Amino acid sequence: MVLIEGSPSSSSVLGSKISNTGRILRDSAFSQINEYQQRFSKVTKLYELLFKDLLITNFNNKNAYMTAKKMFGKDIVTFVAIDGTEYSKRLFDMIIFYAGAYSCEGTIHFSNNEDILIRYKNCFLDKGKDLSSCVPVYIEKVPEIDQTFYDPAEGKANLMKSMSEETILNNTNIANYLMTFAEFYLAYKLAASAQYNVILLDRSLFVTRLQD
């Protein structure tokens, strides 16, 4: 067995780094827990105000059938579900932002004495209502149009503050804004068409509404 002893100074430096890393991880964990608690509190309040009388834990086919007949006037209703995607890619001195929203259609069959039957249209990849966009932006222009870099006190982006390209790339939310807009816009267009009885939106839209 060979024992290798380090100098006292190297041990203290290593211990300091471990301690600092532990503190960073702890602070990050506490921050995430606090953020989760705040969001959960908002959801709880919204549940008490709105959803507690709408969500049913003990499902009853007969009640669902009667509710559908009363609400829609029929026992077979059409639905469309919307989801989105987004990504950013650097290309030379530009960032290419891509975002889209996509839909899936189907029908919901309510029965007085049988389970609800949901049928999807298999051809939604070919005939679905979709929306996508691709926006190239020069990296130095991103802080001018991205609200993430806005200074609330000034009411505009703080362009005097020097930011590296890496900082801009890691903090821009333009692609997410485009995706959210695409989902809202597609939902609006589908609602305006009056072709569907039920529109199912992505959960991120609900979170967006809570953050507003």
C-alpha positions in Angstrom: 0.0 0.0 0.0 1.3 3.4 -0.9 0.0 6.5 0.8 0.3 9.9 -1.0 0.0 12.9 1.2 -0.9 16.3 -0.2 0.3 19.6 1.1 -1.9 21.4 3.6 -2.5 24.2 1.1 -3.8 21.8 -1.6 -6.1 20.1 0.9 -7.5 23.4 2.0 -8.1 24.5 -1.7 -9.9 21.2 -2.5 -12.0 21.5 0.6 -12.9 25.1 -0.2 -14.0 24.0 -3.8 -16.1 21.1 -2.4 -17.7 23.4 0.1 -18.4 26.0 -2.5 -19.9 23.4 -4.9 -22.1 22.1 -2.1 -23.3 25.6 -1.3 -24.1 26.3 -5.0 -26.1 23.0 -5.3 -27.9 23.7 -2.1 -28.9 27.2 -3.1 -30.0 26.0 -6.5 -32.2 23.3 -4.9 -33.7 25.8 -2.5 -34.4 28.1 -5.4 -36.2 25.4 -7.4 -38.2 24.3 -4.4 -39.3 27.9 -3.7 -40.3 28.4 -7.3 -42.3 25.1 -7.3 -44.0 26.1 -4.1 -45.0 29.5 -5.6 -46.4 27.8 -8.7 -48.2 25.1 -6.7 -49.8 27.9 -4.6 -51.1 29.6 -7.7 -52.5 26.3 -9.0 -54.1 25.5 -5.7 -55.8 28.9 -5.6 -57.0 28.5 -9.2 -58.3 25.0 -8.3 -60.3 26.3 -5.4 -61.8 29.2 -7.4 -62.6 27.3 -10.6 -61.8 23.6 -11.1 -63.0 22.0 -7.9 -66.6 22.1 -9.2 -65.5 21.0 -12.7 -63.2 18.1 -11.9 -64.9 14.8 -11.0 -62.9 12.0 -9.3 -65.7 9.3 -9.4 -66.4 9.0 -13.1 -70.0 8.2 -14.1 -70.8 7.3 -17.7 -74.4 8.3 -17.4 -73.6 11.8 -15.9 -71.0 12.3 -18.6 -73.5 11.3 -21.3 -76.1 13.7 -20.0 -73.6 16.5 -19.6 -72.4 16.0 -23.2 -76.0 16.0 -24.5 -76.7 19.2 -22.5 -73.5 21.0 -23.5 -73.1 19.9 -27.1 -76.6 18.7 -28.0 -75.2 15.4 -29.2 -73.3 12.3 -27.9 -70.5 12.3 -30.4 -68.3 15.4 -30.3 -65.2 16.4 -32.4 -62.0 17.5 -30.8 -58.6 18.8 -31.8 -55.4 18.7 -29.7 -52.6 21.1 -30.2 -48.9 20.8 -29.3 -45.8 22.8 -30.2 -42.1 22.4 -30.7 -39.2 24.8 -30.8 -35.4 25.0 -31.1 -32.5 27.4 -31.8 -29.4 26.8 -33.9 -26.4 29.1 -34.5 -25.3 29.7 -38.0 -22.2 31.9 -38.4 -23.2 35.3 -36.9 -26.9 34.5 -36.8 -29.3 32.4 -34.7 -32.0 30.5 -36.5 -35.1 30.2 -34.5 -37.7 27.5 -35.4 -41.1 27.0 -33.9 -44.3 25.3 -34.8 -47.7 24.1 -33.6 -49.3 20.9 -34.7 -52.8 19.4 -34.3 -54.4 16.0 -34.0 -58.1 15.4 -34.6 -60.6 12.9 -33.5 -64.0 12.2 -32.0 -65.3 11.5 -28.5 -68.2 9.0 -28.2 -70.3 9.3 -25.1 -72.6 6.4 -24.1 -75.3 6.1 -21.5 -74.1 2.8 -20.2 -70.7 2.1 -21.8 -67.2 3.6 -21.5 -66.3 6.7 -23.4 -64.7 5.9 -26.8 -62.0 8.1 -28.2 -61.0 7.8 -31.9 -58.1 9.5 -33.5 -57.8 10.3 -37.2 -54.7 8.4 -38.4 -54.1 10.8 -41.3 -53.3 13.9 -39.1 -49.7 13.9 -40.3 -50.8 14.5 -43.9 -54.0 16.5 -43.3 -53.6 18.1 -39.9 -53.7 21.8 -39.4 -50.2 22.9 -38.7 -48.2 26.2 -38.4 -44.5 26.7 -38.4 -42.0 29.5 -38.8 -38.3 29.9 -39.2 -36.8 33.3 -38.2 -33.0 34.2 -38.6 -31.7 36.9 -36.4 -28.3 38.4 -36.0 -26.8 37.6 -32.6 -26.2 41.3 -31.7 -29.8 42.1 -32.6 -31.3 39.5 -30.2 -31.2 41.7 -27.1 -33.1 44.4 -28.9 -36.1 42.2 -29.6 -36.1 39.7 -26.8 -37.9 40.8 -23.6 -35.6 38.6 -21.6 -32.9 41.3 -21.9 -35.3 44.2 -21.1 -34.6 46.5 -18.1 -37.9 47.1 -16.4 -36.6 50.4 -14.9 -35.7 51.7 -18.4 -38.6 50.1 -20.2 -36.2 48.9 -22.9 -33.2 46.6 -23.4 -30.1 47.7 -21.6 -27.8 47.8 -24.7 -25.0 49.5 -22.7 -24.3 46.3 -20.8 -21.8 44.2 -22.6 -23.0 40.6 -23.2 -21.1 37.8 -24.8 -22.5 35.8 -27.6 -22.6 32.7 -25.3 -24.7 34.7 -22.8 -27.2 35.7 -25.5 -27.4 32.2 -26.9 -28.1 30.7 -23.5 -30.7 33.2 -22.4 -32.8 34.1 -25.4 -36.4 32.9 -25.4 -37.4 34.0 -28.9 -38.0 30.4 -30.1 -40.3 29.8 -27.1 -42.2 33.0 -27.8 -42.7 31.9 -31.4 -43.9 28.5 -30.3 -46.3 29.9 -27.8 -47.7 32.4 -30.3 -48.0 29.6 -32.9 -50.0 27.4 -30.4 -52.3 30.3 -29.5 -52.8 31.4 -33.1 -53.5 27.9 -34.3 -56.0 27.4 -31.5 -57.7 30.7 -32.4 -58.0 29.8 -36.1 -59.4 26.3 -35.3 -61.9 27.9 -32.8 -62.9 30.4 -35.5 -63.6 27.6 -38.0 -66.3 26.2 -35.7 -65.4 22.7 -36.8 -64.6 21.3 -33.4 -66.5 21.0 -30.2 -63.4 20.6 -27.9 -59.9 22.1 -28.3 -57.2 20.6 -26.1 -54.2 22.9 -25.5 -50.7 22.1 -24.5 -50.0 22.4 -20.7 -47.4 25.1 -21.3 -50.2 27.5 -22.3 -51.7 27.0 -18.9 -48.4 27.8 -17.2 -48.1 30.8 -19.4 -51.5 32.0 -18.3 -50.5 31.6 -14.6 -47.3 33.5 -15.1 -49.2 36.4 -16.6 
